[in-house]
Amino acid sequence: EERLVESGGGSVQPGGSLTLSCVVASGYSFNFKSMGWFRQAPGKEREGVTTIDNDGRTDYLEAVKGRFTIFEDNAKKTLYLEMNSLKPEDSGLYYCAADADVPAQALIPWVESGRQPDYWGQGTQVTVSS
């Protein structure tokens, strides 16, 4: 059983919006030290998009600042990524990640250095094109 399940991807035109969801499976705790969203475009390395810690502090990739918002609903055990003003370069497979020990400000460099968070979701596809 997958512990993290993403949904909400789709195809939109440039300038459009999508909101991705990442639900923690029933029976599992939502109590992670950090959670985040990563994306991978064809032929490119996976890159960190945004992270959030359990105090609600957030960090964003420069390219998405002002357009994307990460937030969570503890009661629903769900992490969200609201994406506005989408651009073709935002296209890719989006994954949520969670870790019990890595601080949020370290999660992106942790993953980009080749190490793995405790949990990955299966990914949801986002395509932005006209």
Salt bridges, closest charged atoms under 4 A:
GLU47 OE2 - ARG39 NE 2.69
ASP53 OD2 - ARG57 NE 2.75
ASP55 OD2 - ARG57 NH2 3.26
GLU62 OE1 - LYS65 NZ 3.11
ASP90 OD1 - ARG39 NH1 2.97
ASP90 OD2 - ARG67 NH1 2.74
